[in-house]
Amino acid sequence: MSDVIVAPETRDLDDLAGRLEHWLSGRLPGATGITVNNLAYPRGAGQSHETVLFDAHWSEGGRVHAQGCVVRIKPKSFTVFPDNLFDEQHAIMKLMSDEGTVRVAKPLWFEEDPSILGNAFFVMEKKRGRVPVSIPPYAREGWLHDASPEQRRVVWRSAVEQLAAIQRVPVEKAPFLAGKGAAQRGLAQEWDKYQRFTAWLEEVAPQPVLRDALARLEAAWPAHDPEGIVWGDARIGNMMFGDDFRVVAVMDWEQPSLGGALHDLAWFCTLSETMHGRSSSHGAYLDGMGTRAETIALWEDVSGKSAAGLEWYEEFTHFKMTCTGVRLGQLRGTPMMDEAAMRRRLKVA
């Protein structure tokens, strides 16, 4: 497997270890012998936040403690999204951890002081497991590619059950995710976000294709808009799986909202087809992973919500992904796709 690291920025890990040790001494005032080691960037994932794995060790109250940790640092210059939702990312993970319905890494500490690591950050527990990474594509090589169809079936079912479990957490428990004005929740909130995303991209260059796509989507506005919390990047590549092929943790909550139940399902179905479906752009179909119809049926059963009208949300997913692709192209100075390809993808003339 490739050792490619995809990260917005990297730093000297020895220096980071020293800073974290000093910081932990303030968070653990009764501890002695604090050490931080085994620092590493996750392999094959992570494009918007600097994320570093580490292990912490200390003694306290006559006992030796060891804690696997992950530090996630708020981005400064490499900003993929227009909305700063770093605090909300931590808050939704804490809510999910406290609720116990969705398996997430438990947040341990949040630090607002930017002088320590250059920006705000939070530390969460490190889970043990395997992730279907995007680089290299998991459908072409790696543990999921090498698994049996029966094992992949367990992966799929566990993933969809966790995806649907998010919808069992009441939106009233996440008021910190509300938008502003008339876009406080529901489709209006997600729509407002991506209208602003488009305007943000236009600060660099005009986006006529995105404008045409917005108009097309608005003209076909869906009637079905069930309430629900949005995870934001719903795919198995943002899930960690144990040796039993079941979900250990749902990760990367960097763009959450109260935008409605169908956004995550649409994103999940779209990415599943792209990454490992029968029409995979990676040219690799993984037998055992559920079909779109099976995914929708299981999601409806577990969530208790209807997926009627999902097709519109899948079209909106393509729009969202294109916005992100355009932004990454701006950051890297290399367009992710040409205008003709964008028009075909977004079905605009």
C-alpha distance (Angstrom), angle and dihedral (degrees) to the residues before:
residue distance angle dihedral
M1 . . .
S2 3.79 . .
D3 3.80 119.8 .
V4 3.80 92.9 -147.0
I5 3.80 112.7 148.0
V6 3.79 116.0 -151.5
A7 3.80 108.7 -166.7
P8 3.80 136.0 140.9
E9 3.81 90.8 -124.4
T10 3.78 139.2 -15.6
R11 3.79 134.8 -148.5
D12 3.80 142.4 -167.5
L13 3.80 103.4 -69.4
D14 3.82 94.6 -158.1
D15 3.79 89.2 57.2
L16 3.81 89.9 46.1
A17 3.82 90.4 52.3
G18 3.80 90.9 54.9
R19 3.79 92.6 48.1
L20 3.79 92.2 49.3
E21 3.81 92.1 48.3
H22 3.80 90.8 52.7
W23 3.80 91.5 45.8
L24 3.81 93.4 48.6
S25 3.79 90.2 53.9
G26 3.81 86.7 66.7
R27 3.80 93.0 45.5
L28 3.81 92.7 47.3
P29 3.83 103.2 39.4
G30 3.79 93.4 168.8
A31 3.80 94.5 50.5
T32 3.80 128.3 101.6
G33 3.78 132.7 -168.7
I34 3.81 94.6 28.0
T35 3.79 112.1 -175.5
V36 3.79 131.9 174.2
N37 3.80 120.1 -160.1
N38 3.80 145.4 146.5
L39 3.80 92.6 58.3
A40 3.80 114.5 178.0
Y41 3.79 141.5 153.5
P42 3.82 115.1 -117.6
R43 3.79 111.5 -100.3
G44 3.78 121.6 -117.8
A45 3.80 98.7 -1.5
G46 3.80 144.5 72.9
Q47 3.80 124.6 69.9
S48 3.79 106.6 165.7
H49 3.82 108.0 39.5
E50 3.78 131.5 40.8
T51 3.80 103.8 -118.4
V52 3.80 124.8 -177.7
L53 3.80 130.2 -176.2
F54 3.81 119.7 -143.5
D55 3.79 143.9 157.0
A56 3.80 123.2 -127.2
H57 3.83 125.2 -157.8
W58 3.79 130.0 -174.8
S59 3.81 144.5 146.9
E60 3.78 123.6 -120.7
G61 3.77 134.1 161.9
G62 3.78 92.1 0.4
R63 3.81 92.5 -55.2
V64 3.78 132.3 107.1
H65 3.81 114.6 -129.8
A66 3.79 130.9 -161.8
Q67 3.79 123.9 -174.7
G68 3.77 128.1 -179.8
C69 3.80 108.1 -143.0
V70 3.78 144.4 -177.0
V71 3.79 122.0 -154.4
R72 3.80 117.1 -155.6
I73 3.80 115.6 -166.5
K74 3.79 125.7 -156.1
P75 3.82 110.0 -112.6
K76 3.80 120.4 -117.6
S77 3.80 112.4 179.5
F78 3.82 103.1 6.9
T79 3.81 95.6 65.7
V80 3.79 113.1 164.4
F81 3.81 97.0 177.7
P82 3.82 130.5 46.7
D83 3.81 94.5 -136.1
N84 3.77 121.1 77.6
L85 3.81 101.5 -141.0
F86 3.78 99.1 155.4
D87 3.81 94.9 120.5
E88 3.80 90.4 44.7
Q89 3.82 90.5 50.6
H90 3.79 89.8 57.9
A91 3.81 92.5 43.1
I92 3.82 95.4 51.5
M93 3.80 91.2 48.3
K94 3.80 89.8 51.2
L95 3.81 90.4 49.1
M96 3.80 92.5 49.8
S97 3.80 90.7 46.6
D98 3.81 92.3 49.0
E99 3.81 92.7 46.0
G100 3.79 92.3 50.1
T101 3.81 93.0 -152.3
V102 3.80 95.5 108.2
R103 3.80 122.4 42.6
V104 3.79 109.6 -121.3
A105 3.78 137.0 152.0
K106 3.80 107.3 -90.2
P107 3.83 112.5 -113.8
L108 3.80 109.6 -125.3
W109 3.81 107.1 179.7
F110 3.82 139.1 0.8
E111 3.80 122.0 -154.6
E112 3.80 123.0 -165.8
D113 3.82 97.9 178.5
P114 3.84 107.4 104.3
S115 3.80 93.6 -164.7
I116 3.81 93.1 77.7
L117 3.82 101.8 59.6
G118 3.80 101.3 -0.1
N119 3.79 94.9 -92.8
A120 3.79 141.6 20.6
F121 3.79 116.5 -62.0
F122 3.77 143.2 172.8
V123 3.78 133.4 -147.5
M124 3.79 123.8 -142.3
E125 3.76 134.2 178.0
K126 3.79 117.5 -83.2
K127 3.77 113.4 -120.0
R128 3.80 122.3 -151.6
G129 3.75 117.5 -127.8
R130 3.79 147.4 80.0
V131 3.80 130.4 -72.3
P132 3.84 126.2 -153.1
V133 3.81 94.3 -125.6
S134 3.79 126.4 -154.0
I135 3.81 95.1 -141.7
P136 2.96 104.5 83.2
P137 3.84 95.4 16.3
Y138 3.79 109.5 -104.6
A139 3.81 91.7 -137.1
R140 3.80 90.7 62.8
E141 3.78 101.8 44.2
G142 3.78 142.5 -6.2
W143 3.77 138.0 60.0
L144 3.82 97.5 -42.5
H145 3.81 91.8 47.8
D146 3.82 89.0 51.3
A147 3.82 94.9 45.8
S148 3.80 122.6 101.9
P149 3.82 121.2 -104.9
E150 3.82 88.2 -108.3
Q151 3.80 91.7 54.1
R152 3.79 91.3 46.8
R153 3.79 88.3 52.0
V154 3.79 88.8 59.2
V155 3.82 89.9 49.7
W156 3.79 91.8 51.5
R157 3.80 96.0 45.9
S158 3.79 94.0 46.3
A159 3.81 91.3 47.2
V160 3.81 94.2 50.7
E161 3.80 91.8 45.3
Q162 3.80 90.2 54.3
L163 3.79 91.4 44.9
A164 3.80 89.8 53.4
A165 3.83 92.6 43.6
I166 3.81 89.0 66.8
Q167 3.80 87.0 67.5
R168 3.79 90.9 58.1
V169 3.82 90.8 66.3
P170 3.84 106.5 89.5
V171 3.80 115.6 -119.2
E172 3.81 88.0 -133.7
K173 3.80 88.3 72.1
A174 3.80 91.6 61.0
P175 3.83 106.1 54.0
F176 3.80 88.6 145.5
L177 3.82 88.3 72.7
A178 3.81 95.1 59.3
G179 3.78 118.5 122.9
K180 3.77 126.4 -137.9
G181 3.78 131.3 -82.8
A182 3.78 115.1 -28.0
A183 3.81 90.3 -5.4
Q184 3.79 97.6 65.9
R185 3.81 96.4 123.4
G186 3.78 144.7 -17.3
L187 3.78 126.3 42.9
A188 3.82 89.6 -35.2
Q189 3.81 89.4 67.1
E190 3.82 95.5 51.0
W191 3.81 91.2 42.2
D192 3.80 91.3 51.9
K193 3.81 90.3 49.0
Y194 3.78 93.3 55.5
Q195 3.77 94.8 42.0
R196 3.80 86.3 57.1
F197 3.81 90.5 43.5
T198 3.81 89.2 56.1
A199 3.82 91.7 48.7
W200 3.82 89.2 49.0
L201 3.80 91.3 53.0
E202 3.80 89.1 49.6
E203 3.79 89.7 61.7
V204 3.81 84.4 74.9
A205 3.82 100.2 35.0
P206 3.83 139.0 -16.8
Q207 3.81 114.8 -85.5
P208 3.83 107.0 -156.7
V209 3.82 93.2 158.6
L210 3.79 92.4 54.2
R211 3.80 90.6 47.1
D212 3.81 91.1 51.5
A213 3.79 90.4 48.0
L214 3.80 92.0 51.0
A215 3.79 90.2 52.2
R216 3.81 91.5 49.5
L217 3.80 92.4 49.9
E218 3.80 93.4 46.1
A219 3.81 91.1 52.0
A220 3.81 89.2 57.0
W221 3.82 96.1 44.1
P222 3.83 110.4 172.1
A223 3.77 123.5 -116.4
H224 3.80 94.2 -149.0
D225 3.82 115.2 74.6
P226 3.83 109.6 156.0
E227 3.78 115.0 -172.0
G228 3.78 120.1 -110.8
I229 3.78 147.9 129.6
V230 3.80 116.7 -85.0
W231 3.81 117.3 -138.1
G232 3.79 89.9 -167.5
D233 3.82 106.3 -144.8
A234 3.78 103.2 43.8
R235 3.80 110.2 -178.5
I236 3.77 139.3 113.6
G237 3.81 87.9 -108.9
N238 3.80 86.3 71.3
M239 3.78 93.2 51.4
M240 3.79 129.7 82.7
F241 3.80 119.7 -142.9
G242 3.78 131.2 -157.6
D243 3.79 129.7 -136.4
D244 3.81 87.3 -86.5
F245 3.84 88.8 59.9
R246 3.81 92.2 -116.0
V247 3.79 125.5 126.1
V248 3.79 114.9 -85.3
A249 3.81 97.3 175.3
V250 3.81 140.9 3.5
M251 3.81 106.1 -141.4
D252 3.82 144.9 -172.3
W253 3.80 105.2 44.4
E254 3.80 93.7 171.5
Q255 3.83 99.0 130.7
P256 3.82 106.1 37.8
S257 3.80 125.2 156.5
L258 3.78 143.9 155.4
G259 3.80 87.1 -107.2
G260 3.80 98.7 132.0
A261 3.78 143.1 -82.4
L262 3.80 100.9 -86.0
H263 3.80 100.6 58.9
D264 3.79 95.3 76.1
L265 3.79 93.6 43.1
A266 3.81 90.7 51.0
W267 3.81 91.2 47.7
F268 3.79 91.5 48.3
C269 3.81 93.8 49.4
T270 3.80 92.9 46.0
L271 3.82 94.5 49.2
S272 3.79 92.3 43.4
E273 3.78 90.9 56.2
T274 3.81 91.2 44.9
M275 3.78 96.9 47.1
H276 3.81 105.5 34.7
G277 3.81 110.2 -4.9
R278 3.79 128.3 112.9
S279 3.81 90.2 -90.5
S280 3.80 94.2 42.0
S281 3.79 114.2 162.9
H282 3.79 85.8 -143.1
G283 3.79 91.1 61.2
A284 3.77 94.6 -123.3
Y285 3.79 125.7 111.6
L286 3.81 116.3 -164.4
D287 3.78 111.2 -147.7
G288 3.79 112.7 -142.3
M289 3.79 97.2 37.4
G290 3.79 110.3 115.7
T291 3.77 123.2 -102.7
R292 3.79 122.4 -115.7
A293 3.81 90.4 -99.9
E294 3.81 92.1 49.9
T295 3.80 91.1 48.0
I296 3.80 92.3 51.5
A297 3.81 92.7 47.3
L298 3.81 93.8 49.6
W299 3.81 92.2 44.4
E300 3.81 91.6 51.5
D301 3.80 91.2 48.3
V302 3.82 94.8 50.6
S303 3.81 98.7 36.8
G304 3.79 96.2 41.6
K305 3.81 89.3 -136.6
S306 3.79 133.3 114.8
A307 3.81 121.8 -112.9
A308 3.80 93.2 -157.7
G309 3.79 112.0 149.9
L310 3.81 93.7 18.4
E311 3.82 90.9 145.5
W312 3.81 92.2 74.5
Y313 3.80 90.7 51.1
E314 3.79 89.8 50.8
E315 3.81 89.0 54.2
F316 3.80 88.2 49.8
T317 3.81 88.1 50.6
H318 3.80 90.0 58.6
F319 3.79 88.3 51.4
K320 3.82 92.1 50.4
M321 3.78 92.3 48.4
T322 3.79 90.6 49.3
C323 3.81 90.8 53.0
T324 3.80 89.5 52.8
G325 3.80 91.2 46.6
V326 3.81 91.6 51.4
R327 3.80 90.2 49.8
L328 3.80 93.3 49.8
G329 3.78 88.3 49.7
Q330 3.81 89.8 52.9
L331 3.79 91.7 50.4
R332 3.79 93.6 48.1
G333 3.78 96.1 39.0
T334 3.81 91.0 -123.5
P335 3.83 122.7 102.5
M336 3.81 111.6 -121.3
M337 3.85 92.2 -146.5
D338 3.79 138.5 -4.2
E339 3.81 124.5 -106.7
A340 3.81 94.5 -101.9
A341 3.82 91.1 53.8
M342 3.80 90.7 48.0
R343 3.80 91.5 51.7
R344 3.80 91.8 50.8
R345 3.79 91.8 48.0
L346 3.81 93.5 48.1
K347 3.83 94.5 39.0
V348 3.77 96.7 -124.7
A349 3.81 125.0 138.7
